[in-house]
Amino acid sequence: MQEKSTAVCVYGPVPSRRLGFSLGIDIIPAKTCSLDCIYCQLGPTTKKTLQRKEYISWKKITSQIKSILASRQRIDYLTFSGSGEPTLNSALGKLISEIKKITSIPVAVLTNSSLLSRKSVREALMEADVVVPSLDAATQEVFINLNRPHPSLKAEKIITGLKKFRQEFKGSIWVEVMLVKNINDSPSHIQKLKEVIEEIKPEKVQLNTVVRPPSEEFARPLSSEELEKIRDAWGENCEIIAEFEKKIQIPREANQEEAILSMIQRRPVTLSDISTSLGKDKNEIRKHLGALLKEGKIKLVIHKKIKYYEPI
Ligand code: SF4
């Protein structure tokens, strides 16, 4: 069994745009994914695979979850997401059912949908409360250009898998659509996506665009006006994922620098993100960021005139 290099599989709780205070559960080694999306905020995929296996043992993850639950912090969702595609871990179903034995906090799974055509993957998700599958492409051509999938993956099969999942799954499905300028936002493609999503019948459709530094510089965002136009045309259950409200939570990590580093290792973050998440003054955070920059543990990247901190 290949174990994740970092010992920490569970992180947060962090304020999330959709899920309130979300305890992140990362069950895949960094950038092990079936796709290599041009907009990925985690950088290029280093291991593109469709192989499901127990990359990290369910026992190890469950014990980390138990110890965080014992600290009695506010947690609104236990969320499988992180640095790769969670459905690639063959222990996902077992993990969800173990969580259900120890807490009533709802479980959410963020997935890129690529493996939903497999019965075993759909079954693994059955006990989740919310599944957030991504669907950015309604055609194989857009799928290849935008999501750069494993060569065996077909957009049509993924869409069929999503429809089957809808029929079988009793929880909520929130389809996330990442829109990228001149890649999947043509009027004809937007119309095709709308039709496909109507057939899937999710509870919600969430529109997103390239806000954080992408894997490829050419991945450009849509404007808020363009997103609003699409939302208005897609109907009532469609929303734009806005920036989360400012919420304060004291982190479980006693060491501020470790807490900051842990956030940065998950995704590019701004000074405000860190300050809000940790409930600390910006000046104090600045001091720690300066030290981490000096030690060469993080780097500063400017994207759309906004400063982001990223891991080296
Ligand atoms: S955005 Fe998600 S699905 Fe796409 S490459 Fe990154 S981790 Fe994989």
Boltz pocket constraint, residues with backbone or C-beta under 6 A from the ligand:
constraints:
  - pocket:
      binder: B
      contacts: [[A, 33], [A, 34], [A, 35], [A, 36], [A, 37], [A, 39], [A, 40], [A, 41], [A, 42], [A, 43], [A, 45], [A, 82], [A, 83], [A, 84], [A, 85], [A, 112], [A, 147]]
      max_distance: 6.0
